[in-house]
Amino acid sequence: MIILGIDPGLATTGFGVIEKNKHQLHAVDFGVILTPAKTELAHRLKSISADLKSIIKKYKPDAVGIEKIFFAKNAKTALDVGQARGVALLEIMSAGLSPHEFTPLQVKQAVTGYGRADKKQIQKMVQTILKLKNLPKPDDAADALALAITLSNSIHPVK
């Protein structure tokens, strides 16, 4: 089973593709979609859309996990991330998939066992779980892999 994790953001959208084979997980690919700050918003959203469409087409995931937005401080950041997240949800649905949404707390608990884990702890656990030689970087890619791992733990194989 191929699982895609998406950590949406306007400047940086993380993606992580893992394969689940029975109880074994391994990383297939991960990285980030970057959009330059000086580019017009609509063009940035279009770029995120096109890149996610390509990733979905290339890896043909069976399931997709995406982070729910949780912002309390900066309204502009929340709006920008919300728009990027909307584009991601549209691409997921356009591919005929249903998004599985997780809060940052749920992801941290699923991957580290601790809801207040920091970025480094998440990276280290993702590295351990997926048996990666190096810490997955940047943070957004590691978070996307963590989302995929979280989803993999909630999917039970059909018997």
C-alpha distance (Angstrom), angle and dihedral (degrees) to the residues before:
residue distance angle dihedral
M1 . . .
I2 3.80 . .
I3 3.81 116.3 .
L4 3.80 126.0 -169.7
G5 3.80 122.2 -158.1
I6 3.81 120.5 -162.6
D7 3.80 126.0 -164.7
P8 3.82 101.5 -170.3
G9 3.78 123.5 -145.4
L10 3.77 136.8 146.0
A11 3.81 97.9 -128.0
T12 3.80 95.3 29.7
T13 3.79 127.9 18.2
G14 3.77 113.2 -173.9
F15 3.78 123.1 -148.4
G16 3.77 130.9 -172.8
V17 3.79 128.0 -177.1
I18 3.78 119.6 -163.6
E19 3.76 134.4 172.8
K20 3.78 121.5 -136.3
N21 3.77 114.5 -156.6
K22 3.80 108.2 178.3
H23 3.82 100.5 -55.9
Q24 3.80 96.1 -22.2
L25 3.80 120.0 101.7
H26 3.77 127.2 -168.5
A27 3.77 134.7 172.0
V28 3.79 116.2 -109.3
D29 3.81 98.1 178.1
F30 3.78 140.6 -27.3
G31 3.76 138.8 177.5
V32 3.76 144.7 116.0
I33 3.77 139.8 -80.2
L34 3.80 108.2 -137.1
T35 3.79 126.4 -160.7
P36 3.80 120.7 -171.0
A37 3.82 115.5 -114.8
K38 3.80 93.8 -132.0
T39 3.80 93.0 55.4
E40 3.80 117.9 102.2
L41 3.81 113.5 -95.3
A42 3.81 95.5 -117.9
H43 3.81 91.1 52.9
R44 3.80 91.3 48.9
L45 3.81 90.9 52.0
K46 3.81 90.8 47.0
S47 3.81 89.9 52.2
I48 3.81 92.1 51.0
S49 3.80 89.4 48.2
A50 3.81 94.3 50.0
D51 3.80 93.7 46.4
L52 3.81 93.9 47.7
K53 3.80 89.9 47.8
S54 3.83 88.9 53.5
I55 3.82 92.5 47.8
I56 3.81 91.9 49.6
K57 3.81 91.3 46.7
K58 3.82 92.6 48.0
Y59 3.81 98.8 46.8
K60 3.82 101.0 27.7
P61 3.81 94.8 -149.8
D62 3.77 120.2 -151.1
A63 3.81 91.1 -150.7
V64 3.81 137.5 15.5
G65 3.80 129.4 -153.2
I66 3.79 120.4 -163.7
E67 3.78 131.6 -177.4
K68 3.78 119.6 -109.0
I69 3.77 112.5 -131.9
F70 3.76 117.5 -108.5
F71 3.78 114.5 177.5
A72 3.75 127.6 148.4
K73 3.80 103.3 162.5
N74 3.79 114.9 44.2
A75 3.81 116.0 44.1
K76 3.82 95.0 -174.1
T77 3.80 92.2 53.1
A78 3.80 90.0 47.6
L79 3.81 91.1 51.8
D80 3.81 93.1 48.3
V81 3.80 93.0 47.3
G82 3.80 89.2 44.9
Q83 3.78 90.8 56.2
A84 3.81 92.0 48.5
R85 3.80 89.0 47.5
G86 3.81 90.2 50.5
V87 3.80 90.3 54.2
A88 3.81 90.0 49.4
L89 3.81 91.9 49.4
L90 3.80 90.0 49.9
E91 3.81 91.7 52.4
I92 3.80 91.6 47.2
M93 3.81 91.9 50.6
S94 3.83 92.7 42.4
A95 3.81 88.1 57.7
G96 3.80 89.3 56.2
L97 3.80 94.0 -107.7
S98 3.79 130.3 127.1
P99 3.80 116.6 -130.5
H100 3.78 118.8 -126.5
E101 3.80 108.2 -149.9
F102 3.79 125.6 -151.2
T103 3.78 132.3 179.6
P104 3.80 118.8 -129.9
L105 3.82 87.8 -109.6
Q106 3.81 91.8 55.6
V107 3.80 91.3 49.4
K108 3.80 93.7 48.0
Q109 3.79 91.5 48.8
A110 3.81 93.0 46.7
V111 3.80 95.1 48.5
T112 3.81 103.8 32.8
G113 3.80 104.1 15.8
Y114 3.81 88.6 -123.7
G115 3.82 123.6 93.7
R116 3.80 94.2 -152.8
A117 3.80 97.0 50.4
D118 3.80 114.8 144.9
K119 3.82 127.2 -129.2
K120 3.80 93.4 -94.4
Q121 3.82 92.3 52.6
I122 3.80 90.5 50.4
Q123 3.80 91.6 48.7
K124 3.81 91.4 49.5
M125 3.80 94.1 49.3
V126 3.83 91.9 45.9
Q127 3.82 88.0 50.9
T128 3.81 90.5 50.1
I129 3.81 96.8 44.2
L130 3.81 93.5 47.4
K131 3.83 94.0 37.5
L132 3.81 92.4 -126.3
K133 3.80 119.2 173.4
N134 3.82 92.2 -136.7
L135 3.78 136.9 28.5
P136 3.81 108.6 -85.9
K137 3.80 109.0 -110.4
P138 2.93 146.6 -127.6
D139 3.82 104.7 34.0
D140 3.81 92.5 -117.0
A141 3.81 91.8 57.6
A142 3.82 90.9 47.1
D143 3.81 89.7 49.4
A144 3.81 90.2 50.8
L145 3.80 90.6 51.6
A146 3.82 88.3 48.4
L147 3.81 88.9 53.4
A148 3.80 90.4 51.5
I149 3.81 90.4 48.9
T150 3.81 90.5 49.2
L151 3.79 90.5 51.9
S152 3.81 92.0 46.1
N153 3.81 89.0 56.9
S154 3.80 91.6 54.4
I155 3.81 96.3 47.9
H156 3.76 116.1 87.5
P157 3.79 118.5 -161.8
V158 3.77 117.1 -110.7
K159 3.81 111.1 -112.6
